[in-house]
Amino acid sequence: MKGTLSVFIFSILLNFAYPTAAVTSLLGPVVDLGYAAYAGNTTSPAGVLNGSVTFFGGIPYAQPPLGELRFRAPQMLDETVPGHDTKTTIVDAMNFAPPCIQQPAKVGVGSEDCLKLNIWKPTSATANSRLPVVVYIFGGGFYVGGPEGYPLYDWVAQHPDIVGVGISYRLNALGFLSGSAVAENGDFNAGLLDQRAALEWVQRHIGKFGGDPERVTIMGESAGGASVVMQTVAYAGARPVPFKQAIFNSIGYDPMLDPLSPLAEELYKNFSSAVGCSNSSDNTLACLRTASTESIVAGINIIGNGDIGPTVDGTFLPDLPSHLLRDGRFNAVDILAGHCTNDGRTFAGGQPSQFITDADITRLTFHTRWPYVDALQTNRTLETVFDFYPKVNAIGSPFPTEYDRAWTIAGDVVFTCMDQYIADKMLSKGAKNVYTFRWNTPDPILLAASPYLGVMHTSDLYYLFDGTK
């Protein structure tokens, strides 16, 4: 299974290169974008000099989202006129930039000036190479993570006919704050709009790195996989997507919070209060835009992990992704979608011994996992769910234990159903190449730590990013 998935993914991406000489500086190989020039790094992660892969790190794709640009859609860089002299002004892009501010947040860890991306290219590739491109969107529940944890060096080194890109995007409250104040003077889903801005930057500039903007595949896992879905259905299909193919690994979908609901307003109020803006004389959002990083960090930490995330905003996401798929309001692209066999065990909410009755599943899998949708979890809804997943002692039940029942429910809600649904809808929309898979190989280290979780969530990542496959 390992070899099959690896070969399949890269068979989607690969093509032939036509290398020519590269421009270099004392820093390293240079790519001139017209408005800026960047020097990359040919030293491998193991310290080998003059390697076959050149890395360009921390390249801005939008203006820093600071001050008045906090809680707003990303603003495009000024790329209209040359802003440099390539003989004297070459930007050092030899290292990763700091990630976006994480959650839990800590002053000095991460940065708000984080709308940047990283590129791995074959050292020999030039603007004439026109290589396929893979853009990786990291996961982490929309509150934690960064591209440095998902380096594509080995992908390019082992498959030297592709260009790899990893992007950063705003997380937690900085990327997904909602509420009426944001609706009036800000933008919902800033983090998703960051991703879109990065993909549009790739369309404009990846050719200078040897990539082909007409052959871009986007890929993500968990929240990254959900991001890929949302980029695919964005604007209800009214705008062309800036990619040709999509790979979804363990699409991580939690129920979406209404951005104007009482709970969204409560989260906004709690965040503003923790930042110190609850008593602002004009409006709290203006206060939040002038608050110090230290104050913003305090606000982020007052909110539960994952309580803030993507929402239906009326424009980028005019409806739930499942509804947009149902209604055919999306652009058809070729896809590969799949999940880990036991993804649901990571999201069941407890250990096997804790699940004895329906009440345990209700408490641990639903109320504990998704407390912000309690109002939607009526007794009738839960009864319907439990009828669909028969009790352990029911005739013909496929579940040997209540725990198996619980994690199957959790897996279907968060991961499995979207795999099949998006595949079916892509086929009906006319996509030519649609594949699904199930990853059934556990990571030995994860398995040793928690044997009952089996082929748990992220098991595939240890194969894709451990640098040995």
Order of alpha helices (4+ residues) and beta strands (2+ residues): alpha-beta-beta-beta-beta-beta-beta-beta-alpha-beta-alpha-alpha-alpha-beta-alpha-beta-alpha-alpha-alpha-alpha-beta-alpha-alpha-alpha-alpha-beta-alpha-alpha
